Amino acid sequence: MAVRDELGLSELAELEGILDQGGSYMECRELAQVDIGGRCFPVLAITLGNPDPGVPAAAFFGGVHGLERIGTAVVLSYLRNLASRLRWDRLLHFKLESVRLVFLPVVNPGGMWRGTRANPAGVDLMRNAPVDAEERPPFLLGGHRFGARLPWYRGAAGAAMEIEAAALCRIVEEEMLTRDFSIALDCHSGFGILDRIWFPYACTRRPIRDIAEVHALSEIFDQMHPCHRYVFEPQSRQYLAHGDLWDFLYRRAEAVPEKLFLPLTLEMGSWMWVKKNPRQVFSRYGIFNPLIEHRQQRVLRRHFAWFDFIVRAAASHRHWRPEGETLRQHQELALQRWYRNKPS
């Protein structure tokens, strides 16, 4: 399907070019339309690779928060790389026979067009799921119901999820939770000076069921890229929050013991960009995005290895997932690393 940029959202124009380049190898599906005063923005999912539900899947999400455009940029950059290789890279086609790839680069097009963290209704999509924190989260930051004029608004109690959040959940349920193994990576920015890889939970400090698999995944990445600068940790190690979409979806998968779904969040440390260019603090986008071109390009290059690793880990999950005694060892190491020490 064609993606029109009549409304001035450059990310949609870039996505259209990528789809043209990918041709018949990529399928584009409209999950929803966001209406802003008669202007309609599509929420689009792009899929490629083997559609057989028997193969694993990897998914990449960006633009949940409209101000964090760098998240969409890194997802589009990786998708563009794949599209450019589809016509000549036979090794890529061989890999795609064993994995399903899903992309939702612009989850919140209305918020991105308006330049707001929330969607056009004023709801923070990452506080919108029907999940409550087990302990009191930080005031406001952890999600609240005081009203849309304040940031981190969850939406009205008992209301249905926002159309964008529901679209994200639907594609995960259809493309990922039906499979024996899947990984999702959601790309954000704005927390600290380090790039962090967060995993559930945000609603509780208790470890998830599949903590051994998360530890094994981080270990093989450490072995492949010993000089990386990511900090792997549960989100709860930094703060608790209500309404996290990935907590909600992980618990859906957790209810089916034979399925393994690992939702991860790339939280890019945007404070470093502000430190290098302090004037950015006076820009609406400057706190969340690199505003200087060479820094933007550096960020896009930096995360390519991590994205490619996610795809390889999904396709080859049977060769690294721990079992038996190894599973118990990874579980003990994970508990010692993330839950028995004080946060750094």
C-alpha positions as CSV (number, residue, x, y, z in Angstrom):
1,M,0.0,0.0,0.0
2,A,1.1,3.6,-0.6
3,V,2.1,5.7,2.3
4,R,1.3,9.4,1.6
5,D,3.1,12.2,3.4
6,E,0.5,14.9,2.7
7,L,0.5,15.9,6.4
8,G,4.2,16.7,6.6
9,L,5.4,13.8,8.7
10,S,8.8,13.1,7.2
11,E,9.1,9.7,8.8
12,L,6.1,8.4,6.8
13,A,7.7,9.7,3.6
14,E,10.9,7.9,4.5
15,L,8.9,4.7,5.2
16,E,7.3,4.9,1.8
17,G,10.7,5.0,0.1
18,I,11.8,2.0,2.1
19,L,8.7,0.1,1.1
20,D,9.3,0.9,-2.6
21,Q,12.9,-0.3,-2.3
22,G,11.8,-3.5,-0.5
23,G,9.1,-4.3,-3.2
24,S,7.2,-7.5,-2.9
25,Y,9.5,-8.8,-0.1
26,M,7.8,-6.5,2.4
27,E,4.2,-6.4,3.4
28,C,2.7,-3.2,4.8
29,R,-0.5,-3.4,6.9
30,E,-2.5,-0.5,8.3
31,L,-3.4,-1.3,11.9
32,A,-5.3,1.9,12.7
33,Q,-5.9,5.5,11.7
34,V,-5.3,8.4,14.1
35,D,-7.6,11.4,13.4
36,I,-6.5,14.9,14.4
37,G,-9.2,17.4,13.3
38,G,-9.9,15.7,10.0
39,R,-6.2,14.8,9.4
40,C,-5.7,11.0,9.4
41,F,-2.4,9.4,10.2
42,P,-1.9,5.6,9.6
43,V,-0.3,3.3,12.2
44,L,1.6,0.9,9.9
45,A,3.2,-2.5,10.5
46,I,5.7,-3.9,8.0
47,T,6.5,-7.6,7.9
48,L,9.0,-9.7,6.0
49,G,10.5,-13.1,6.3
50,N,8.9,-16.5,6.9
51,P,5.2,-16.2,7.9
52,D,5.1,-19.8,9.1
53,P,4.0,-19.6,12.8
54,G,6.5,-22.4,13.5
55,V,9.4,-20.0,13.1
56,P,10.6,-17.5,15.7
57,A,10.0,-13.7,15.3
58,A,11.8,-10.5,16.1
59,A,10.0,-7.1,16.2
60,F,11.2,-3.5,16.3
61,F,9.1,-0.6,17.6
62,G,9.7,3.2,17.6
63,G,7.8,6.4,18.1
64,V,5.7,5.3,21.1
65,H,6.5,8.8,22.4
66,G,6.1,11.5,19.8
67,L,9.0,13.6,21.0
68,E,11.5,10.7,20.8
69,R,12.0,10.8,17.0
70,I,15.4,9.1,17.3
71,G,13.7,5.9,18.3
72,T,11.8,5.9,15.0
73,A,15.0,6.9,13.2
74,V,17.0,3.9,14.3
75,V,14.2,1.5,13.4
76,L,13.9,3.0,10.0
77,S,17.6,2.9,9.5
78,Y,17.7,-0.8,10.2
79,L,14.7,-1.5,8.0
80,R,16.3,0.6,5.2
81,N,19.4,-1.5,5.4
82,L,17.4,-4.7,5.0
83,A,15.4,-3.3,2.1
84,S,18.6,-2.3,0.3
85,R,20.0,-5.9,0.6
86,L,16.9,-7.8,-0.4
87,R,17.6,-7.7,-4.1
88,W,21.1,-9.1,-4.0
89,D,22.0,-10.5,-0.5
90,R,21.3,-14.3,-0.7
91,L,22.6,-14.8,2.8
92,L,19.9,-12.4,4.0
93,H,17.2,-14.4,2.2
94,F,18.6,-17.6,3.7
95,K,18.3,-16.0,7.2
96,L,14.8,-14.8,6.5
97,E,13.7,-18.3,5.8
98,S,14.2,-19.1,9.5
99,V,12.7,-15.9,11.1
100,R,9.8,-13.5,10.9
101,L,10.5,-9.8,11.2
102,V,8.0,-7.2,12.3
103,F,8.4,-3.4,12.3
104,L,6.2,-0.7,13.8
105,P,8.4,2.4,13.3
106,V,5.8,5.1,14.1
107,V,3.5,3.9,16.8
108,N,2.3,7.4,17.7
109,P,2.1,9.4,14.5
110,G,-0.2,12.0,15.9
111,G,2.1,12.7,18.9
112,M,5.0,12.9,16.5
113,W,3.2,15.3,14.2
114,R,2.2,17.5,17.2
115,G,5.6,17.2,18.9
116,T,4.3,15.7,22.1
117,R,5.2,12.8,24.2
118,A,1.6,11.7,24.5
119,N,-0.8,10.8,21.7
120,P,-3.3,13.5,20.5
121,A,-5.7,12.6,23.3
122,G,-3.0,13.5,25.9
123,V,-2.4,9.9,26.9
124,D,1.1,8.5,27.5
125,L,0.9,5.2,25.6
126,M,3.5,3.5,27.8
127,R,1.3,4.2,30.8
128,N,-1.9,3.1,29.1
129,A,-2.1,-0.7,29.7
130,P,-4.4,-2.1,32.4
131,V,-1.5,-2.9,34.8
132,D,-1.0,-1.3,38.2
133,A,2.4,-1.1,40.0
134,E,2.6,-3.3,43.1
135,E,4.3,-0.5,45.0
136,R,3.9,3.3,44.8
137,P,5.7,4.6,41.7
138,P,7.3,8.0,41.5
139,F,4.7,10.8,41.6
140,L,3.4,11.7,38.1
141,L,6.4,9.9,36.3
142,G,5.0,6.5,37.2
143,G,1.6,7.2,35.6
144,H,-1.4,9.0,37.0
145,R,-5.1,9.8,36.3
146,F,-5.2,13.5,37.2
147,G,-5.8,14.6,33.6
148,A,-4.3,15.0,30.2
149,R,-2.8,18.4,30.9
150,L,-0.1,16.7,33.0
151,P,2.6,14.5,31.5
152,W,2.5,10.7,32.0
153,Y,-1.3,10.6,32.0
154,R,-2.6,7.0,31.9
155,G,-6.1,7.7,30.6
156,A,-9.4,7.4,32.4
157,A,-9.9,4.5,34.8
158,G,-11.7,1.7,33.1
159,A,-11.4,3.2,29.6
160,A,-10.3,1.1,26.7
161,M,-6.7,1.4,25.6
162,E,-5.9,4.1,23.2
163,I,-6.1,3.2,19.5
164,E,-2.3,3.3,19.1
165,A,-1.6,1.1,22.1
166,A,-4.3,-1.3,21.1
167,A,-2.7,-1.5,17.6
168,L,0.7,-2.3,19.1
169,C,-0.8,-5.0,21.3
170,R,-2.7,-6.5,18.4
171,I,0.3,-6.9,16.2
172,V,2.3,-8.5,19.0
173,E,-0.6,-10.9,19.8
174,E,-1.0,-11.9,16.2
175,E,2.6,-12.1,15.0
176,M,4.6,-12.9,18.2
177,L,2.6,-14.5,21.0
178,T,1.4,-17.3,18.7
179,R,5.0,-18.4,18.3
180,D,7.2,-20.6,20.5
181,F,9.9,-17.9,20.7
182,S,9.9,-14.1,20.0
183,I,11.8,-11.0,20.9
184,A,10.6,-7.4,20.7
185,L,12.7,-4.3,20.9
186,D,11.1,-0.9,21.7
187,C,13.3,2.1,21.0
188,H,13.1,5.2,23.3
189,S,15.4,8.0,24.5
190,G,15.8,10.4,27.3
191,F,17.0,8.6,30.4
192,G,20.5,9.3,31.7
193,I,23.8,9.3,29.8
194,L,24.2,5.6,29.2
195,D,22.3,3.4,26.7
196,R,20.3,0.8,28.6
197,I,18.5,-2.4,27.6
198,W,15.5,-2.8,29.9
199,F,13.4,-5.8,30.4
200,P,10.2,-6.3,32.5
201,Y,9.0,-5.6,34.9
202,A,8.2,-2.0,35.3
203,C,5.3,-2.7,37.7
204,T,7.1,-4.7,40.3
205,R,10.6,-5.4,41.6
206,R,10.1,-9.1,41.4
207,P,12.0,-11.0,38.6
208,I,10.2,-12.3,35.6
209,R,9.7,-16.0,34.9
210,D,12.2,-16.1,32.1
211,I,15.0,-14.2,33.9
212,A,17.5,-17.1,33.0
213,E,16.9,-16.6,29.3
214,V,17.4,-12.8,29.6
215,H,20.7,-13.5,31.4
216,A,21.8,-16.0,28.7
217,L,20.9,-13.5,26.0
218,S,23.0,-10.7,27.6
219,E,25.9,-13.1,28.1
220,I,26.2,-14.1,24.4
221,F,26.0,-10.5,23.4
222,D,28.8,-9.7,25.9
223,Q,30.8,-12.5,24.2
224,M,30.2,-11.2,20.7
225,H,30.7,-7.5,21.6
226,P,32.9,-7.3,24.7
227,C,33.4,-3.5,24.2
228,H,29.7,-2.6,24.1
229,R,28.4,0.1,26.4
230,Y,24.8,-1.1,27.0
231,V,23.6,-1.6,30.6
232,F,21.3,-4.6,30.9
233,E,18.8,-4.3,33.7
234,P,15.2,-4.7,34.7
235,Q,13.3,-1.4,34.3
236,S,12.2,-1.6,38.0
237,R,15.8,-1.1,39.0
238,Q,15.4,2.6,37.9
239,Y,11.7,3.3,38.7
240,L,8.3,1.6,38.9
241,A,5.4,2.6,36.6
242,H,1.8,1.9,36.1
243,G,0.4,0.8,32.7
244,D,3.5,-0.5,30.9
245,L,2.5,-2.1,27.6
246,W,5.3,-4.6,27.7
247,D,4.4,-5.7,31.3
248,F,0.9,-6.3,30.0
249,L,2.0,-8.3,26.9
250,Y,4.6,-10.2,28.8
251,R,2.1,-11.4,31.3
252,R,-0.2,-12.5,28.4
253,A,2.7,-14.7,27.1
254,E,3.7,-15.8,30.6
255,A,0.3,-17.5,31.0
256,V,1.3,-20.0,28.3
257,P,4.3,-22.0,29.7
258,E,5.4,-23.3,26.3
259,K,5.7,-19.8,24.8
260,L,8.7,-17.5,25.4
261,F,8.3,-13.8,24.6
262,L,11.1,-11.4,25.6
263,P,10.2,-7.7,25.3
264,L,13.2,-5.4,25.6
265,T,13.5,-1.7,25.6
266,L,16.4,0.3,24.2
267,E,16.6,3.4,26.3
268,M,19.1,5.7,24.6
269,G,20.9,8.1,27.0
270,S,20.1,11.5,25.6
271,W,21.7,13.4,28.4
272,M,25.0,12.9,26.7
273,W,23.8,14.7,23.7
274,V,22.7,17.6,25.9
275,K,26.1,17.6,27.7
276,K,27.9,17.9,24.3
277,N,25.5,20.6,23.1
278,P,23.9,22.4,26.1
279,R,21.9,24.7,23.9
280,Q,19.7,21.7,23.1
281,V,18.0,22.0,26.4
282,F,16.1,25.0,25.0
283,S,14.6,23.0,22.2
284,R,11.5,20.9,22.6
285,Y,13.3,18.0,20.8
286,G,16.7,18.6,22.2
287,I,16.3,16.7,25.5
288,F,15.4,13.5,23.6
289,N,17.2,13.7,20.2
290,P,20.7,14.5,18.8
291,L,20.1,17.7,16.9
292,I,23.5,17.8,15.2
293,E,23.7,15.7,12.0
294,H,27.0,13.9,12.7
295,R,25.7,12.8,16.2
296,Q,22.5,11.6,14.6
297,Q,24.5,9.5,12.1
298,R,26.7,8.1,14.9
299,V,23.6,7.0,16.9
300,L,22.2,5.2,13.8
301,R,25.5,3.4,13.3
302,R,26.0,2.5,17.0
303,H,22.9,0.4,17.4
304,F,23.1,-1.6,14.1
305,A,25.0,-4.4,15.7
306,W,22.4,-4.7,18.5
307,F,19.5,-4.9,16.0
308,D,21.3,-7.5,14.0
309,F,22.1,-9.5,17.1
310,I,18.4,-9.5,18.0
311,V,17.5,-11.1,14.7
312,R,20.2,-13.7,14.9
313,A,19.3,-14.5,18.5
314,A,15.7,-15.1,17.5
315,A,16.5,-17.2,14.5
316,S,19.0,-19.3,16.5
317,H,17.3,-19.4,19.9
318,R,17.4,-23.2,20.2
319,H,21.2,-23.0,20.3
320,W,21.6,-20.6,23.1
321,R,18.5,-21.0,25.4
322,P,19.6,-22.6,28.6
323,E,18.1,-25.9,29.8
324,G,18.4,-28.2,32.8
325,E,21.3,-27.4,35.1
326,T,22.5,-24.5,32.8
327,L,19.0,-22.9,33.2
328,R,19.4,-23.0,37.0
329,Q,22.9,-21.6,36.8
330,H,21.7,-18.7,34.6
331,Q,18.8,-18.1,37.0
332,E,21.1,-17.9,40.0
333,L,23.5,-15.6,38.2
334,A,20.6,-13.3,37.1
335,L,19.3,-13.0,40.6
336,Q,22.7,-12.2,41.9
337,R,23.4,-9.6,39.2
338,W,20.1,-7.8,39.1
339,Y,18.1,-8.5,42.3
340,R,20.5,-9.0,45.2
341,N,22.7,-6.0,44.7
342,K,21.9,-2.3,45.1
343,P,21.3,-0.4,41.9
344,S,24.3,1.3,40.4
